[in-house]
Amino acid sequence: MELVVGIIAVIGTIALMPVIFLVGMLAVVVVLGIIMMPFAWIIGVTETIKAKKEIARKRKAFEEMKKRVGEVNKNFSQRM
């Protein structure tokens, strides 16, 4: 009788191994997600700040270029 119960227990354990593995992996993913989330937020904020600075720099360069083109057009009009 004990042998039959032992065999059933082994078969049940083997059958539940994928479930145990998946639950364990889910726990690992949740823990890593909780640990890594602040770093993701920090990286996202720094990338956003970099992008805004880059956009401001390009906008300033564009305004300077527009000003220079306006001066060139004015000089060209005065020569004509």
Secondary structure, DSSP 8 states (H G I E B T S, - for coil): -HHHHHHHHHHHHHHHHHHHHHHHHHHHHHHHHHHHHHHHHHHHHHHHHHHHHHHHHHHHHHHHHHHHHHHHHHHHHHH-
